[in-house]
């Protein structure tokens, strides 16, 4: 996980281009989503963190964004309906 405030703009762009950053999250709300998500783009830099993959975000206790990650959110075990 990378903290946005700890990265320079050049470092951030390099990590994204290299495929090392694929998701962004809000460290206060514990929500993660795609880099293209409108909700994520509006969050304060001081709250933003970055992840290499979904597994990393989930392992750290983050949940999928309801806006851009609906499919991932529906597939979570706590959202499964019992028959």
N, C-alpha and C positions, 0 to 999 in steps of 0.2 A: 504494500500500500504506500502511495506517495501522497504527501500533504501538498496541496496547491501552493500554499504560501512559501513552502521550502524550495519550490522550483522556479527557475527563471523562465521567461517566455521561450527562450531558445531551447532550454533543456526540455520543456514540456513538448514543444513541437517535434524535437528529435525523438523523444520517447513514443509519441503517437505515430510518427512516420515509421519507426522501427517495429511497430506492432506490440510494444511493451505495455502500452496503455490502451485498453479497449472499453473500459467502463468508468463512470464517475459516480461518486456518492456524496451524500450529505452526512457528515459525521455527527450532527446533532439529532437528525431524524432517523439515522440508520437505514437509509434508503439508497439503492443504487440503480443506475440506468445507463442507457447508451449515451455516447458523447453528443449525439444529435438531438437529444430530448430537449424540448422547450422548457420543461420544468427545471431540468438540470442547468440549463444555460442562464436561468434567472437567479440561481442561488448565489449567495455571497462567497467570494473567494475564500474567506476565512473559514467557511463551513465545508468546502469542497475537498474531497480526496479522490484518488484515482486507483484503479485496480487493473491488473493484467487480464483477469478472467472472472467469470461469474463465481467459480468455486472459491476463489480468494475472498470475494465479497461476502458470500454466504457463510464461509468459515468464520469470518470476523463478526457475524451477527447482523449483517445487513439484509434487508428484504427487497424484492424487486419493486421498481416504480410502477404504480398503477396506470401511468400514462403511456410509457413506451415499452413496458415489459409485461403487458397483460398476459401473454401466452405463458411466460415463465411463472408468473404469479398464480395462474390457474393450476399449474402442475405441481405446486408445493404440497407436501403431505398434509399440512393442517387445513388446506382448502379442499381436500378430497371429500366427496360425499359418500357416506356409507349406504349400502343397499339393504 
